[in-house]
Amino acid sequence: MIDEFVKVTDRSSAHRARQLAKKEGLLVGYSSGSSMQAVFQIKEQLKPGDVVVALMPDHGSRYIGKIYNDDWMRLQGFLGVQHPTSQYDNFKRIYKSYVRKYRRYLKNFSIS
């Protein structure tokens, strides 16, 4: 049973997906970013003991040229003008973070 629908913007969904990649090492897609953005929007309403189910239906590999591309984000108006950075360095940093998280996951379950 669905208790509530939460409306999120494309901009906030893209930024949330990028944040998950950067801070958590999760390379997720637009829909997953939307799902987590909705959780962040309702966090003030939650009480201890509440259960939230957030589905992560897509991965970010399909969005490398979109939400993970600063130029595309600027064209959409999702990013302001920033100092130029190497797109390769950005992807490299995200990839390394993702690999670290994945290795920890494998280690926790004793998978080699």
C-alpha positions as CSV (number, residue, x, y, z in Angstrom):
1,M,0.0,0.0,0.0
2,I,1.3,3.4,-0.9
3,D,1.0,6.1,1.8
4,E,2.2,9.1,-0.1
5,F,3.7,10.3,-3.4
6,V,6.4,13.0,-3.1
7,K,7.0,15.3,-6.0
8,V,10.7,16.0,-6.9
9,T,12.3,18.1,-9.6
10,D,14.6,16.8,-12.4
11,R,17.3,19.1,-11.0
12,S,17.1,17.8,-7.5
13,S,17.0,14.2,-8.7
14,A,20.1,14.7,-10.8
15,H,22.0,16.4,-8.0
16,R,20.9,13.6,-5.5
17,A,22.2,10.9,-7.9
18,R,25.5,12.7,-8.2
19,Q,25.7,13.1,-4.5
20,L,25.1,9.4,-4.0
21,A,27.9,8.6,-6.4
22,K,30.3,11.1,-4.8
23,K,29.6,10.4,-1.1
24,E,28.4,6.8,-1.1
25,G,30.1,5.3,-4.1
26,L,26.7,4.4,-5.6
27,L,26.5,4.9,-9.3
28,V,22.7,5.3,-9.6
29,G,20.4,6.7,-12.3
30,Y,17.9,9.4,-12.5
31,S,15.0,7.4,-11.0
32,S,17.2,6.3,-8.1
33,G,18.2,9.9,-7.5
34,S,14.5,10.8,-7.5
35,S,13.7,8.1,-5.0
36,M,16.4,9.3,-2.5
37,Q,15.5,12.9,-3.1
38,A,12.0,12.1,-2.0
39,V,13.3,10.5,1.2
40,F,15.4,13.6,2.0
41,Q,12.3,15.8,1.4
42,I,10.2,13.9,4.0
43,K,13.0,13.3,6.5
44,E,11.6,16.0,8.9
45,Q,8.3,14.2,9.0
46,L,9.8,10.8,10.1
47,K,9.8,9.6,13.7
48,P,12.1,7.1,15.3
49,G,10.8,3.7,14.4
50,D,9.3,4.7,11.0
51,V,10.2,2.5,8.1
52,V,10.9,4.0,4.7
53,V,11.2,1.9,1.5
54,A,13.1,3.6,-1.3
55,L,13.5,1.6,-4.5
56,M,16.7,2.1,-6.6
57,P,15.4,1.0,-10.0
58,D,18.3,2.0,-12.2
59,H,22.1,2.2,-12.4
60,G,24.1,5.2,-13.5
61,S,26.0,3.7,-16.5
62,R,23.3,4.9,-18.9
63,Y,23.6,8.4,-17.5
64,I,27.4,9.0,-17.8
65,G,26.8,11.4,-20.7
66,K,24.0,13.1,-18.9
67,I,23.7,13.6,-15.1
68,Y,27.3,12.7,-14.6
69,N,28.5,15.1,-17.3
70,D,29.0,18.7,-16.1
71,D,28.5,20.1,-19.6
72,W,25.1,18.4,-20.0
73,M,24.1,19.6,-16.5
74,R,25.0,23.2,-17.4
75,L,23.1,23.0,-20.6
76,Q,20.0,21.8,-18.6
77,G,20.5,24.7,-16.2
78,F,21.2,22.3,-13.4
79,L,24.8,23.6,-12.7
80,G,26.1,27.1,-12.6
81,V,29.3,28.2,-14.1
82,Q,32.2,26.5,-12.3
83,H,36.0,26.4,-12.7
84,P,36.8,24.0,-15.5
85,T,37.7,20.5,-14.2
86,S,38.6,17.5,-16.1
87,Q,35.6,15.3,-16.8
88,Y,38.0,12.3,-16.7
89,D,39.1,13.2,-13.2
90,N,35.5,13.4,-12.2
91,F,34.7,10.0,-13.5
92,K,37.9,8.5,-12.1
93,R,37.0,9.8,-8.6
94,I,33.5,8.4,-8.8
95,Y,34.7,5.1,-10.1
96,K,37.3,4.7,-7.4
97,S,34.7,5.5,-4.8
98,Y,32.4,2.9,-6.3
99,V,35.1,0.2,-6.4
100,R,35.9,0.8,-2.7
101,K,32.3,0.4,-1.7
102,Y,31.9,-2.7,-3.9
103,R,35.1,-4.3,-2.3
104,R,33.7,-3.6,1.2
105,Y,30.4,-5.2,0.2
106,L,32.2,-8.3,-1.1
107,K,34.4,-8.5,2.0
108,N,31.3,-8.3,4.3
109,F,29.8,-11.3,2.5
110,S,33.1,-13.1,2.1
111,I,32.8,-13.1,-1.7
112,S,36.0,-13.0,-3.7
